[in-house]
Amino acid sequence: MASQAIHIPHGPARSAHLLQRTRAEWRDSGNDLLLFAYGSLIWRPDFEFVQALPARVLGFHRVLRMRSRVNRGSPQEPGLVLALVSGGSCRGLVYRVPRDQGEAVLTQLWAREMPNGVYEPRWLNCMTPDGRLSALAFTLSRQSPNWTGALPEGELLHIFRHARGRYGTTLDYLLRTVQGLRAHGIRDLELERQAHLAARHGLCAPLEHASP
């Protein structure tokens, strides 16, 4: 399965189009629904699954560089959430959802991850103990208006202090992700650096030491 970028402006119409396209691609595969989790889906999947496999994706990496004006921020104080962008690699989990539950899970996932259609859903090759699997992941183009690029520490700290959305703060999202990744033996040194930055400025407790 391959998904091509579309050029409908961000908003409900784009989100609905992407859901329709992704649902059709999955139906055509005839398989269970496979999802690649690299952020909050690791520590809060909110759906039933029958298998969770450690996985690595080549060609994309995880970054906290996507504006969030709903889930982890507001229009007045935009926050940040994770996205997969091209280059490098990323470790995470592949969830297997039974085919008879896939429709409901996709609908639920869209309401959570795609309220404004900002992500670009793609089927990515994931290397797992069961071999190579094609799983759905939420990626972001560097041409997206929600892509921030690297942010200076002062701006990150402002976001950590003030950004809050319907699911909580950006800082809580960051800390839960670091902890969730560690629970699966995954270290993301950039996310941990950002968490240490927040701790140094008194915004959260210091991270516990973890084995490399």
VOTORTI-275838 format. One record per residue (C-alpha): residue number from 1; residue in one letter; chain; x, y, z. Coordinates in steps of 0.02 Angstrom, whole numbers, plus 50000, padded with zeros to 5 digits. Example, Ala and Ser with C-alpha at 12.3 -4.5 7.8 and 13.67 -1.06 7.14 Angstrom:
2
+-----+---+---+-------+-------+-------+
|   k | r | c |    xx |    yy |    zz |
+-----+---+---+-------+-------+-------+
|   1 | A | A | 50615 | 49775 | 50390 |
|   2 | S | A | 50684 | 49947 | 50357 |
+-----+---+---+-------+-------+-------+
This chain:
212
+-----+---+---+-------+-------+-------+
|   k | r | c |    xx |    yy |    zz |
+-----+---+---+-------+-------+-------+
|   1 | M | A | 50000 | 50000 | 50000 |
|   2 | A | A | 50063 | 50174 | 49958 |
|   3 | S | A | 49988 | 50342 | 50004 |
|   4 | Q | A | 50021 | 50499 | 49903 |
|   5 | A | A | 50018 | 50673 | 49977 |
|   6 | I | A | 49863 | 50775 | 49938 |
|   7 | H | A | 49842 | 50963 | 49929 |
|   8 | I | A | 49671 | 50994 | 50008 |
|   9 | P | A | 49693 | 51134 | 50139 |
|  10 | H | A | 49701 | 51078 | 50320 |
|  11 | G | A | 49532 | 51061 | 50403 |
|  12 | P | A | 49386 | 50940 | 50419 |
|  13 | A | A | 49372 | 50912 | 50230 |
|  14 | R | A | 49553 | 50857 | 50218 |
|  15 | S | A | 49536 | 50746 | 50371 |
|  16 | A | A | 49381 | 50662 | 50299 |
|  17 | H | A | 49466 | 50636 | 50131 |
|  18 | L | A | 49618 | 50557 | 50212 |
|  19 | L | A | 49510 | 50442 | 50318 |
|  20 | Q | A | 49414 | 50385 | 50164 |
|  21 | R | A | 49575 | 50354 | 50068 |
|  22 | T | A | 49660 | 50262 | 50211 |
|  23 | R | A | 49506 | 50155 | 50245 |
|  24 | A | A | 49499 | 50104 | 50061 |
|  25 | E | A | 49684 | 50061 | 50058 |
|  26 | W | A | 49665 | 49953 | 50213 |
|  27 | R | A | 49509 | 49865 | 50148 |
|  28 | D | A | 49598 | 49824 | 49985 |
|  29 | S | A | 49739 | 49741 | 50082 |
|  30 | G | A | 49622 | 49612 | 50159 |
|  31 | N | A | 49730 | 49612 | 50317 |
|  32 | D | A | 49713 | 49653 | 50500 |
|  33 | L | A | 49740 | 49837 | 50537 |
|  34 | L | A | 49922 | 49871 | 50583 |
|  35 | L | A | 49971 | 50035 | 50667 |
|  36 | F | A | 50145 | 50102 | 50700 |
|  37 | A | A | 50153 | 50190 | 50869 |
|  38 | Y | A | 50296 | 50309 | 50905 |
|  39 | G | A | 50222 | 50435 | 51030 |
|  40 | S | A | 50066 | 50443 | 51136 |
|  41 | L | A | 49995 | 50284 | 51057 |
|  42 | I | A | 50133 | 50191 | 51150 |
|  43 | W | A | 50073 | 50244 | 51322 |
|  44 | R | A | 49888 | 50278 | 51283 |
|  45 | P | A | 49827 | 50175 | 51136 |
|  46 | D | A | 49642 | 50187 | 51187 |
|  47 | F | A | 49595 | 50036 | 51080 |
|  48 | E | A | 49602 | 49847 | 51094 |
|  49 | F | A | 49740 | 49754 | 51003 |
|  50 | V | A | 49792 | 49573 | 50995 |
|  51 | Q | A | 49979 | 49597 | 50970 |
|  52 | A | A | 50111 | 49730 | 51003 |
|  53 | L | A | 50278 | 49705 | 50918 |
|  54 | P | A | 50439 | 49805 | 50938 |
|  55 | A | A | 50473 | 49886 | 50771 |
|  56 | R | A | 50594 | 49998 | 50678 |
|  57 | V | A | 50551 | 50110 | 50531 |
|  58 | L | A | 50689 | 50164 | 50413 |
|  59 | G | A | 50679 | 50331 | 50324 |
|  60 | F | A | 50581 | 50426 | 50457 |
|  61 | H | A | 50621 | 50490 | 50631 |
|  62 | R | A | 50522 | 50555 | 50780 |
|  63 | V | A | 50528 | 50742 | 50824 |
|  64 | L | A | 50431 | 50860 | 50938 |
|  65 | R | A | 50414 | 50992 | 50803 |
|  66 | M | A | 50231 | 51000 | 50755 |
|  67 | R | A | 50115 | 51138 | 50813 |
|  68 | S | A | 49964 | 51082 | 50914 |
|  69 | R | A | 49818 | 51202 | 50933 |
|  70 | V | A | 49693 | 51072 | 50993 |
|  71 | N | A | 49765 | 50920 | 51081 |
|  72 | R | A | 49914 | 50996 | 51174 |
|  73 | G | A | 49894 | 51182 | 51148 |
|  74 | S | A | 49770 | 51316 | 51097 |
|  75 | P | A | 49760 | 51449 | 50962 |
|  76 | Q | A | 49820 | 51575 | 51091 |
|  77 | E | A | 49962 | 51466 | 51159 |
|  78 | P | A | 50006 | 51334 | 51028 |
|  79 | G | A | 50090 | 51179 | 51095 |
|  80 | L | A | 50191 | 51041 | 51015 |
|  81 | V | A | 50162 | 50859 | 50973 |
|  82 | L | A | 50268 | 50725 | 50893 |
|  83 | A | A | 50274 | 50683 | 50710 |
|  84 | L | A | 50373 | 50570 | 50596 |
|  85 | V | A | 50476 | 50666 | 50469 |
|  86 | S | A | 50588 | 50600 | 50332 |
|  87 | G | A | 50764 | 50544 | 50369 |
|  88 | G | A | 50847 | 50428 | 50492 |
|  89 | S | A | 50751 | 50291 | 50582 |
|  90 | C | A | 50627 | 50269 | 50724 |
|  91 | R | A | 50593 | 50133 | 50851 |
|  92 | G | A | 50417 | 50104 | 50914 |
|  93 | L | A | 50280 | 49973 | 50918 |
|  94 | V | A | 50168 | 49893 | 50788 |
|  95 | Y | A | 49993 | 49856 | 50852 |
|  96 | R | A | 49887 | 49724 | 50768 |
|  97 | V | A | 49700 | 49761 | 50773 |
|  98 | P | A | 49583 | 49621 | 50715 |
|  99 | R | A | 49503 | 49656 | 50547 |
| 100 | D | A | 49326 | 49656 | 50617 |
| 101 | Q | A | 49375 | 49799 | 50734 |
| 102 | G | A | 49477 | 49900 | 50610 |
| 103 | E | A | 49338 | 50014 | 50549 |
| 104 | A | A | 49294 | 50072 | 50725 |
| 105 | V | A | 49476 | 50095 | 50774 |
| 106 | L | A | 49515 | 50200 | 50619 |
| 107 | T | A | 49366 | 50312 | 50655 |
| 108 | Q | A | 49419 | 50331 | 50837 |
| 109 | L | A | 49600 | 50362 | 50789 |
| 110 | W | A | 49551 | 50499 | 50665 |
| 111 | A | A | 49450 | 50592 | 50797 |
| 112 | R | A | 49602 | 50590 | 50910 |
| 113 | E | A | 49748 | 50618 | 50791 |
| 114 | M | A | 49671 | 50705 | 50640 |
| 115 | P | A | 49545 | 50838 | 50699 |
| 116 | N | A | 49618 | 50960 | 50571 |
| 117 | G | A | 49695 | 50841 | 50446 |
| 118 | V | A | 49873 | 50900 | 50479 |
| 119 | Y | A | 49963 | 50733 | 50477 |
| 120 | E | A | 49997 | 50638 | 50316 |
| 121 | P | A | 49949 | 50456 | 50351 |
| 122 | R | A | 50066 | 50333 | 50265 |
| 123 | W | A | 50090 | 50145 | 50259 |
| 124 | L | A | 50271 | 50119 | 50313 |
| 125 | N | A | 50380 | 49965 | 50309 |
| 126 | C | A | 50416 | 49913 | 50489 |
| 127 | M | A | 50549 | 49788 | 50535 |
| 128 | T | A | 50483 | 49674 | 50673 |
| 129 | P | A | 50522 | 49504 | 50750 |
| 130 | D | A | 50385 | 49437 | 50633 |
| 131 | G | A | 50473 | 49510 | 50481 |
| 132 | R | A | 50432 | 49664 | 50378 |
| 133 | L | A | 50256 | 49728 | 50404 |
| 134 | S | A | 50164 | 49874 | 50322 |
| 135 | A | A | 50086 | 49981 | 50459 |
| 136 | L | A | 49993 | 50146 | 50461 |
| 137 | A | A | 50090 | 50293 | 50533 |
| 138 | F | A | 50059 | 50480 | 50549 |
| 139 | T | A | 50196 | 50578 | 50461 |
| 140 | L | A | 50224 | 50763 | 50430 |
| 141 | S | A | 50296 | 50859 | 50283 |
| 142 | R | A | 50424 | 50994 | 50318 |
| 143 | Q | A | 50320 | 51102 | 50201 |
| 144 | S | A | 50171 | 51092 | 50320 |
| 145 | P | A | 50124 | 51257 | 50403 |
| 146 | N | A | 50123 | 51160 | 50567 |
| 147 | W | A | 50306 | 51110 | 50551 |
| 148 | T | A | 50410 | 51216 | 50670 |
| 149 | G | A | 50587 | 51160 | 50632 |
| 150 | A | A | 50711 | 51169 | 50776 |
| 151 | L | A | 50655 | 51289 | 50912 |
| 152 | P | A | 50769 | 51390 | 51028 |
| 153 | E | A | 50769 | 51339 | 51210 |
| 154 | G | A | 50678 | 51497 | 51264 |
| 155 | E | A | 50531 | 51458 | 51150 |
| 156 | L | A | 50526 | 51276 | 51207 |
| 157 | L | A | 50521 | 51331 | 51389 |
| 158 | H | A | 50379 | 51453 | 51352 |
| 159 | I | A | 50281 | 51312 | 51273 |
| 160 | F | A | 50318 | 51195 | 51418 |
| 161 | R | A | 50254 | 51327 | 51540 |
| 162 | H | A | 50097 | 51384 | 51449 |
| 163 | A | A | 50034 | 51265 | 51313 |
| 164 | R | A | 49882 | 51162 | 51363 |
| 165 | G | A | 49750 | 51079 | 51254 |
| 166 | R | A | 49604 | 50958 | 51267 |
| 167 | Y | A | 49719 | 50814 | 51320 |
| 168 | G | A | 49833 | 50914 | 51436 |
| 169 | T | A | 49998 | 51005 | 51423 |
| 170 | T | A | 50140 | 50987 | 51299 |
| 171 | L | A | 50260 | 50955 | 51443 |
| 172 | D | A | 50156 | 50812 | 51512 |
| 173 | Y | A | 50147 | 50738 | 51337 |
| 174 | L | A | 50336 | 50747 | 51322 |
| 175 | L | A | 50368 | 50668 | 51492 |
| 176 | R | A | 50242 | 50529 | 51467 |
| 177 | T | A | 50317 | 50488 | 51298 |
| 178 | V | A | 50494 | 50478 | 51368 |
| 179 | Q | A | 50431 | 50363 | 51507 |
| 180 | G | A | 50328 | 50259 | 51386 |
| 181 | L | A | 50474 | 50235 | 51269 |
| 182 | R | A | 50589 | 50187 | 51412 |
| 183 | A | A | 50463 | 50057 | 51471 |
| 184 | H | A | 50491 | 49970 | 51303 |
| 185 | G | A | 50679 | 49988 | 51307 |
| 186 | I | A | 50682 | 50136 | 51187 |
| 187 | R | A | 50788 | 50290 | 51219 |
| 188 | D | A | 50757 | 50450 | 51120 |
| 189 | L | A | 50902 | 50562 | 51166 |
| 190 | E | A | 50827 | 50721 | 51093 |
| 191 | L | A | 50664 | 50701 | 51188 |
| 192 | E | A | 50762 | 50662 | 51346 |
| 193 | R | A | 50867 | 50819 | 51318 |
| 194 | Q | A | 50708 | 50922 | 51309 |
| 195 | A | A | 50642 | 50841 | 51469 |
| 196 | H | A | 50807 | 50879 | 51557 |
| 197 | L | A | 50792 | 51060 | 51498 |
| 198 | A | A | 50620 | 51073 | 51579 |
| 199 | A | A | 50685 | 50995 | 51740 |
| 200 | R | A | 50834 | 51114 | 51749 |
| 201 | H | A | 50712 | 51260 | 51746 |
| 202 | G | A | 50603 | 51187 | 51884 |
| 203 | L | A | 50457 | 51139 | 51772 |
| 204 | C | A | 50459 | 50955 | 51817 |
| 205 | A | A | 50552 | 50827 | 51921 |
| 206 | P | A | 50720 | 50767 | 51853 |
| 207 | L | A | 50715 | 50612 | 51745 |
| 208 | E | A | 50771 | 50454 | 51828 |
| 209 | H | A | 50932 | 50382 | 51760 |
| 210 | A | A | 50909 | 50241 | 51637 |
| 211 | S | A | 51030 | 50115 | 51566 |
| 212 | P | A | 51091 | 50158 | 51390 |
+-----+---+---+-------+-------+-------+
